[in-house]
């Protein structure tokens, strides 16, 4: 079980690594964005994907729709990162 103490450390580190990876990809796409902003975007996107997977696996979300939503969210996050940079200038 993921809620038992033993696997929490490994799960936490894997999750943090995934967030860092996604934030790194966002930083490549928006190099002008602040590191804290790309990290926050990475956290939102990975949390969304985890939630979508849970909903898909429980049968409350069609797999096709679950596959479409991350692409839309990525576009929103990239636009948000670009807008924040423009507002800071």
Buried (B, 14 or more C-beta within 10 A) or exposed (E): EEEEEEEEEEEEEEBEEBBBEBBBBBBEBBEEBBEEBBBBBBBBBBEBBEEBEEBBEEEEBEEEEBEEBBEEBBEEBBEBBBEBBEEEE
